[in-house]
Amino acid sequence: MWLYILYGIIASQLIAFIAFVVSGEKEEVGIFAGCGLVMGPAMALMRILRAVRKIYIRKAYILVQAEYGGMFKRTVRIKKQWYNNYYHEGEGQYFIMPYTGEGKNTENAESLRNVQTNGWWNNDWIRENLMKS
């Protein structure tokens, strides 16, 4: 496998070199051929992966607001299957409720599972205050 990767690198560099020489040593052509051969397919692949990720997040996650005693709200995403594991409005001082605002994308909101390790907004605090036993 490593040999194929090496062959690919050598082939792309050889094509970039030939394009540079044939163009009369124009730097723009050399840069475009050197970067474009690799970056074009890589960027196309990244667009496809982002689209698949966006579809997955919109199907598997829901956008909610985590409210802390009526003082502070934070918009986060949680998996739909875990929605019933959290306290809802009227069940405790800290709870989550469905997000009703405008302008937030599910795929761009932070997840309750990806929180800072120190401070009061961490996994231990969430387990103690937001999640049902």
SULMO-V906154 format. One record per residue. N is the residue number from 1. RES is the residue in one small letter. OMEGA is omega in degrees with one decimal (999 if undefined). Layout:
n->(N,N)
res->(RES,RES)
omega->(OMEGA,OMEGA)
This chain:
n->(1,2,3,4,5,6,7,8,9,10,11,12,13,14,15,16,17,18,19,20,21,22,23,24,25,26,27,28,29,30,31,32,33,34,35,36,37,38,39,40,41,42,43,44,45,46,47,48,49,50,51,52,53,54,55,56,57,58,59,60,61,62,63,64,65,66,67,68,69,70,71,72,73,74,75,76,77,78,79,80,81,82,83,84,85,86,87,88,89,90,91,92,93,94,95,96,97,98,99,100,101,102,103,104,105,106,107,108,109,110,111,112,113,114,115,116,117,118,119,120,121,122,123,124,125,126,127,128,129,130,131,132,133)
res->(m,w,l,y,i,l,y,g,i,i,a,s,q,l,i,a,f,i,a,f,v,v,s,g,e,k,e,e,v,g,i,f,a,g,c,g,l,v,m,g,p,a,m,a,l,m,r,i,l,r,a,v,r,k,i,y,i,r,k,a,y,i,l,v,q,a,e,y,g,g,m,f,k,r,t,v,r,i,k,k,q,w,y,n,n,y,y,h,e,g,e,g,q,y,f,i,m,p,y,t,g,e,g,k,n,t,e,n,a,e,s,l,r,n,v,q,t,n,g,w,w,n,n,d,w,i,r,e,n,l,m,k,s)
omega->(179.9,179.3,177.8,176.4,177.6,177.0,179.0,178.4,179.9,-179.5,-179.5,177.8,178.0,177.9,178.2,178.8,179.5,178.4,178.8,-179.3,-177.8,-177.3,-178.3,177.6,174.0,-175.8,-177.7,-179.9,178.2,179.0,-179.6,-179.9,-178.8,-178.9,-174.7,-180.0,-179.0,-173.6,179.9,177.0,179.6,179.3,177.2,177.8,179.7,177.2,178.7,-179.8,177.1,179.3,178.5,178.3,180.0,178.8,-179.9,-177.3,-179.7,178.5,-170.9,-174.3,175.8,179.7,-179.5,171.8,173.7,-176.1,-177.4,175.8,179.2,-176.2,-170.4,176.9,177.4,-179.6,-178.5,174.2,175.8,176.8,-178.6,-178.3,179.4,-174.1,-178.0,178.8,-178.0,174.4,177.6,-176.1,-179.8,-178.3,-179.6,179.4,178.2,-176.6,174.2,175.5,-178.7,179.3,-178.2,-177.1,-180.0,169.0,176.7,175.2,179.1,-176.0,-179.9,179.7,178.5,179.1,175.1,179.9,179.8,-177.4,-178.7,-175.8,177.9,-177.9,-175.3,178.6,178.9,-175.4,179.3,179.4,179.5,178.8,-177.5,-169.4,-176.0,-174.7,174.4,-178.7,999)
